[in-house]
Amino acid sequence: MNTTTHTFTVAIVARRLGVAAATLRTWDRRYGLGPSAHQAGAHRRYTLEDLARLESMRRMVNAGVPAFDAARIAAQADINQLPQIQFIDDLTNSVMTQSVIAQTVKLESGTAIAKGLIRAASSLDSIACHAIITRSINQRGVVKTWDEVLAPVLVAIGEKWATTNRGTEVEHLLSDQITLAFMQLSNSVTNPINSRPALLVCAPDEMHSLPLYAVAAGLAEKGISSRNLGARVPHESLVASMERIGPAAVLVWSQTTGLAEPVRLAGLPHLRPTAKIFAGGPGWKQELPPGVVQLSSLGQAVNYLAKSCIS
C-alpha cells in the first residue's frame, strides 16, 4: 500500500468512513487512532495508512466488535493486511453534494447488529455488510436474522427513500449482499434429506424476490433443497417447471397487492405424487382456491414447506 501520496483532513476522512468527525476525534483521544502526518503551523492530517486502520476498525465495530478491541486489532495489524483505500481526486476537493453522514439511514430501535448493518450499508461497505449478515445467520439462524436484523433495516431504508427520495444505492447494495449470503447457504446443500425439492417463485409481475432467497436459505438450514426461480415468473413457466421437476411443495410469493391472482393457483397441474401449494406474502388479499395454504411469515413458510418436503 502506498502510504505517502496523500494526506486528508478530518472532514474528508469522516465522509469517507461515514462517521461523524467527533467520532474520529474520540477514537484518536481514547485509542490513539488519529492523524499521524505533521505539518508546521497546521492541524495534523490523516495518511492513507491512518485511513486504512480506521476503515478496519469501523468494519469491526459495525460487525459488533467492542470499540476498544477493534482499535487494538486495527492498530496492531500488518499494513499489508489492511483494507486497500482508493480515493478519487474529487473527494479531496470536497465536491460531494451531500456527505455520507447526511444520507445515513437512522434506526431508532433494534438490535446492535441491525444498527451496525445500517451503518455499513449507509457507508456502501459491501464487505462489512456481508460479514455482518453471515455472522448473524451463523449465530441466530435465517429466520431470526430476517425478523430481527434484515427486515427492520430494509424497512428503515425504504422509509428513508419514501421521505427523501434518497438511498436507492443503499438498498440495492444491501439487497445484493443479503441475496449473496442466502444463496451461499442454499447452495451448500449437497446431500438433501428430501427427494423432491420445494419450488419457489414470484407471481408473474412481482419483482420482490428477496423473501424467496430467505425461504431457500431457511430450508437449507434444515438440509432441504429447493429451486428458486426468482422474480416475475410467468404462469406457463411455473406449470412447465412443476411438470419437469415434480416438486413436493410450491410457494408463490406476492409482496404487492394487486399482483396476486388466486385463479392462477387453481390452474396449476395436479401431479402424482401431489405437490402442496402455498401462497406467501402480503399481496394475497382475495380468497384462495381450496387446498392452497396462505403463509403469513418467513418462519411459517420455512416450517410448512419443510414439513411438506419430508413427509
C-alpha positions as CSV (number, residue, x, y, z in Angstrom):
1,M,0.0,0.0,0.0
2,N,1.3,3.4,-0.9
3,T,1.1,5.5,2.2
4,T,2.9,8.6,1.2
5,T,1.0,10.2,-1.7
6,H,-1.9,12.0,0.0
7,T,-3.0,13.3,3.4
8,F,-6.5,14.2,4.4
9,T,-8.4,16.4,6.8
10,V,-10.8,15.0,9.5
11,A,-13.8,16.2,7.4
12,I,-12.7,14.2,4.3
13,V,-12.0,11.1,6.4
14,A,-15.3,11.4,8.2
15,R,-17.1,11.5,4.8
16,R,-15.1,8.5,3.5
17,L,-15.9,6.4,6.5
18,G,-19.4,7.5,7.1
19,V,-18.9,8.6,10.7
20,A,-19.0,11.9,12.5
21,A,-15.9,14.0,12.8
22,A,-16.5,13.9,16.6
23,T,-16.3,10.1,16.5
24,L,-12.9,10.3,14.8
25,R,-11.6,12.7,17.5
26,T,-12.9,10.3,20.1
27,W,-11.1,7.4,18.5
28,D,-8.0,9.5,18.4
29,R,-8.3,10.5,22.1
30,R,-9.3,7.1,23.5
31,Y,-7.5,4.7,21.3
32,G,-4.7,6.6,19.6
33,L,-6.0,6.0,16.1
34,G,-5.6,9.6,14.9
35,P,-3.9,11.5,12.2
36,S,-0.1,10.9,12.0
37,A,1.0,13.4,9.4
38,H,2.5,16.6,10.8
39,Q,2.8,19.9,9.0
40,A,4.3,23.0,10.6
41,G,1.6,25.5,11.6
42,A,-1.3,23.3,10.6
43,H,-3.5,20.6,12.0
44,R,-2.4,17.0,11.8
45,R,-3.7,15.2,8.8
46,Y,-4.6,11.6,8.1
47,T,-2.4,9.4,5.9
48,L,-3.6,6.5,3.8
49,E,-2.3,4.1,6.4
50,D,-4.2,6.0,9.1
51,L,-7.3,5.8,7.0
52,A,-6.8,2.0,6.4
53,R,-6.6,1.4,10.1
54,L,-9.7,3.4,10.7
55,E,-11.6,1.6,7.9
56,S,-10.6,-1.7,9.5
57,M,-11.8,-0.5,12.9
58,R,-15.1,0.8,11.6
59,R,-15.8,-2.6,9.9
60,M,-15.2,-4.5,13.1
61,V,-17.3,-2.1,15.2
62,N,-20.2,-2.4,12.6
63,A,-19.9,-6.2,13.0
64,G,-20.3,-6.0,16.7
65,V,-16.7,-6.0,18.0
66,P,-16.2,-3.7,21.0
67,A,-14.5,-0.4,20.0
68,F,-11.6,-0.9,22.4
69,D,-10.8,-4.4,20.9
70,A,-11.4,-3.2,17.3
71,A,-9.0,-0.3,17.8
72,R,-6.3,-2.5,19.3
73,I,-6.6,-5.0,16.4
74,A,-6.5,-2.3,13.8
75,A,-3.5,-0.5,15.4
76,Q,-1.5,-3.7,15.5
77,A,-2.4,-5.1,12.1
78,D,0.2,-5.5,9.4
79,I,-0.2,-2.7,6.9
80,N,-0.5,-5.1,4.0
81,Q,-3.5,-6.8,5.6
82,L,-5.5,-3.6,5.9
83,P,-8.2,-2.5,3.5
84,Q,-6.9,-1.0,0.3
85,I,-8.1,2.6,0.2
86,Q,-8.7,4.2,-3.1
87,F,-9.6,7.9,-3.3
88,I,-10.8,9.9,-6.2
89,D,-9.5,13.4,-6.6
90,D,-12.9,14.9,-6.4
91,L,-13.2,13.7,-2.8
92,T,-10.2,15.7,-1.6
93,N,-11.7,18.8,-3.2
94,S,-15.0,18.3,-1.3
95,V,-17.2,18.4,-4.4
96,M,-19.7,16.0,-3.0
97,T,-23.2,17.5,-3.0
98,Q,-24.0,15.9,0.3
99,S,-22.0,14.0,2.9
100,V,-22.4,10.3,3.7
101,I,-23.4,11.4,7.2
102,A,-26.4,13.3,5.9
103,Q,-27.5,10.3,3.9
104,T,-27.2,7.7,6.7
105,V,-30.3,5.8,7.5
106,K,-31.4,6.0,11.1
107,L,-32.7,3.0,13.0
108,E,-34.4,4.3,16.2
109,S,-34.8,0.9,17.7
110,G,-33.4,-2.6,17.0
111,T,-30.5,-4.9,17.8
112,A,-26.9,-3.7,17.9
113,I,-26.2,-5.8,14.9
114,A,-29.1,-4.3,12.9
115,K,-27.7,-0.8,13.7
116,G,-24.3,-1.9,12.6
117,L,-25.7,-3.2,9.4
118,I,-27.4,0.2,8.8
119,R,-24.1,2.0,9.3
120,A,-22.3,-0.4,6.9
121,A,-25.0,-0.2,4.3
122,S,-25.1,3.6,4.5
123,S,-21.4,3.7,4.0
124,L,-21.8,1.4,0.9
125,D,-19.4,-1.0,2.5
126,S,-20.4,-4.3,0.9
127,I,-17.7,-6.3,2.6
128,A,-18.8,-5.2,6.1
129,C,-22.5,-5.8,5.1
130,H,-21.7,-9.4,4.0
131,A,-19.7,-10.1,7.1
132,I,-22.5,-8.8,9.4
133,I,-25.2,-10.8,7.6
134,T,-23.3,-14.1,7.6
135,R,-22.3,-13.7,11.2
136,S,-25.9,-13.1,12.2
137,I,-27.1,-16.1,10.2
138,N,-24.4,-18.3,11.9
139,Q,-25.4,-17.1,15.3
140,R,-29.2,-16.6,15.1
141,G,-30.2,-18.6,12.1
142,V,-32.0,-17.4,9.0
143,V,-35.5,-16.7,10.4
144,K,-34.3,-14.7,13.4
145,T,-31.8,-12.9,11.2
146,W,-34.6,-11.9,8.8
147,D,-37.1,-10.9,11.6
148,E,-34.7,-9.2,14.0
149,V,-32.0,-7.7,11.7
150,L,-32.8,-7.6,8.0
151,A,-36.5,-6.8,7.9
152,P,-36.1,-3.8,10.3
153,V,-33.1,-2.5,8.3
154,L,-34.9,-2.9,5.0
155,V,-38.0,-1.1,6.3
156,A,-35.9,1.8,7.6
157,I,-34.1,2.1,4.3
158,G,-37.5,2.0,2.5
159,E,-38.9,4.7,4.7
160,K,-35.8,6.9,4.1
161,W,-36.4,6.6,0.4
162,A,-40.1,7.3,0.7
163,T,-39.5,10.5,2.7
164,T,-36.4,11.9,0.9
165,N,-36.2,10.1,-2.4
166,R,-32.6,9.1,-1.5
167,G,-31.0,5.9,-0.6
168,T,-31.7,3.7,-3.6
169,E,-28.0,2.9,-3.8
170,V,-28.0,1.8,-0.2
171,E,-31.0,-0.5,-0.7
172,H,-29.5,-2.0,-3.9
173,L,-26.1,-2.8,-2.3
174,L,-27.7,-4.3,0.8
175,S,-30.2,-6.4,-1.2
176,D,-27.3,-7.8,-3.2
177,Q,-25.4,-8.8,-0.1
178,I,-28.4,-10.3,1.5
179,T,-29.1,-12.3,-1.6
180,L,-25.5,-13.4,-1.8
181,A,-25.4,-14.6,1.8
182,F,-28.7,-16.5,1.4
183,M,-27.6,-18.1,-1.9
184,Q,-24.3,-19.3,-0.4
185,L,-26.3,-21.1,2.3
186,S,-29.0,-22.5,0.0
187,N,-26.3,-23.8,-2.5
188,S,-24.4,-25.5,0.3
189,V,-27.0,-28.4,0.5
190,T,-25.2,-31.2,-1.3
191,N,-26.9,-34.1,0.3
192,P,-30.5,-33.0,0.9
193,I,-32.8,-35.0,3.2
194,N,-35.7,-34.6,0.7
195,S,-36.0,-36.4,-2.6
196,R,-38.4,-33.9,-4.1
197,P,-37.4,-30.2,-3.9
198,A,-39.5,-27.2,-3.0
199,L,-40.2,-24.8,-5.9
200,L,-40.1,-21.1,-5.1
201,V,-41.4,-18.5,-7.5
202,C,-42.7,-14.9,-7.5
203,A,-46.1,-14.1,-9.0
204,P,-45.9,-13.1,-12.7
205,D,-45.5,-9.4,-12.2
206,E,-43.9,-9.5,-8.7
207,M,-40.4,-8.1,-8.5
208,H,-39.7,-8.5,-4.8
209,S,-37.9,-11.8,-4.8
210,L,-35.7,-11.3,-1.7
211,P,-38.1,-13.3,0.6
212,L,-37.7,-16.3,-1.7
213,Y,-34.0,-16.3,-1.1
214,A,-34.6,-16.2,2.6
215,V,-37.0,-19.1,2.4
216,A,-34.5,-21.1,0.4
217,A,-31.8,-20.4,3.0
218,G,-34.1,-21.3,5.8
219,L,-34.9,-24.7,4.2
220,A,-31.2,-25.2,3.6
221,E,-30.5,-24.9,7.3
222,K,-32.8,-27.9,7.7
223,G,-31.0,-29.8,5.0
224,I,-33.8,-29.4,2.5
225,S,-33.1,-28.5,-1.2
226,S,-35.2,-26.1,-3.2
227,R,-35.4,-24.5,-6.6
228,N,-35.8,-20.7,-6.6
229,L,-36.9,-19.2,-10.0
230,G,-37.0,-15.6,-8.6
231,A,-39.0,-12.6,-9.8
232,R,-41.7,-12.4,-12.4
233,V,-42.3,-16.0,-13.2
234,P,-45.0,-16.4,-15.9
235,H,-47.8,-18.8,-15.1
236,E,-46.8,-21.0,-18.1
237,S,-43.2,-21.2,-16.8
238,L,-44.4,-22.3,-13.4
239,V,-46.5,-25.0,-14.9
240,A,-43.6,-26.2,-17.0
241,S,-41.3,-26.2,-14.0
242,M,-43.7,-28.2,-11.9
243,E,-44.1,-30.8,-14.6
244,R,-40.3,-31.0,-15.1
245,I,-39.1,-31.4,-11.5
246,G,-42.1,-32.8,-9.7
247,P,-41.8,-30.6,-6.5
248,A,-43.1,-31.7,-3.1
249,A,-44.2,-28.1,-2.4
250,V,-44.7,-24.9,-4.4
251,L,-44.5,-21.4,-2.9
252,V,-45.9,-18.5,-5.0
253,W,-44.8,-15.2,-3.5
254,S,-46.6,-11.9,-3.9
255,Q,-45.5,-8.8,-2.0
256,T,-47.6,-6.2,-3.7
257,T,-51.4,-6.1,-3.5
258,G,-53.0,-6.4,-6.9
259,L,-50.3,-8.6,-8.5
260,A,-51.6,-11.8,-6.9
261,E,-54.1,-13.8,-8.9
262,P,-55.6,-16.7,-7.0
263,V,-57.2,-18.1,-10.1
264,R,-53.7,-18.9,-11.4
265,L,-53.2,-21.1,-8.4
266,A,-56.3,-23.1,-9.2
267,G,-54.9,-23.7,-12.7
268,L,-51.7,-25.4,-11.5
269,P,-51.3,-29.0,-12.6
270,H,-52.2,-32.0,-10.4
271,L,-49.1,-34.0,-10.0
272,R,-48.6,-37.6,-8.9
273,P,-47.4,-37.6,-6.2
274,T,-49.2,-34.4,-5.3
275,A,-47.5,-31.1,-4.7
276,K,-48.7,-28.9,-1.8
277,I,-49.4,-25.3,-3.0
278,F,-48.7,-22.3,-0.8
279,A,-49.3,-18.6,-1.2
280,G,-46.8,-16.4,0.6
281,G,-46.6,-12.6,1.2
282,P,-49.0,-9.8,2.0
283,G,-50.1,-9.4,-1.7
284,W,-52.7,-12.2,-1.4
285,K,-55.9,-10.4,-0.3
286,Q,-58.5,-12.4,-2.2
287,E,-59.9,-15.8,-1.2
288,L,-57.6,-18.6,-2.2
289,P,-58.6,-21.8,-4.1
290,P,-59.4,-24.9,-2.0
291,G,-56.3,-26.6,-0.7
292,V,-54.0,-23.6,-1.1
293,V,-52.4,-22.6,2.2
294,Q,-51.6,-18.9,2.9
295,L,-48.4,-18.2,4.8
296,S,-48.0,-15.0,6.8
297,S,-44.4,-15.1,7.9
298,L,-41.0,-16.4,6.9
299,G,-40.8,-18.8,9.8
300,Q,-44.2,-20.2,8.9
301,A,-43.2,-20.6,5.3
302,V,-40.0,-22.4,6.1
303,N,-41.7,-24.8,8.6
304,Y,-44.7,-25.6,6.3
305,L,-42.6,-26.2,3.2
306,A,-40.1,-28.3,5.2
307,K,-42.9,-30.5,6.5
308,S,-44.3,-30.9,3.0
309,C,-40.9,-31.9,1.6
310,I,-40.0,-34.6,4.2
311,S,-43.5,-36.0,4.9
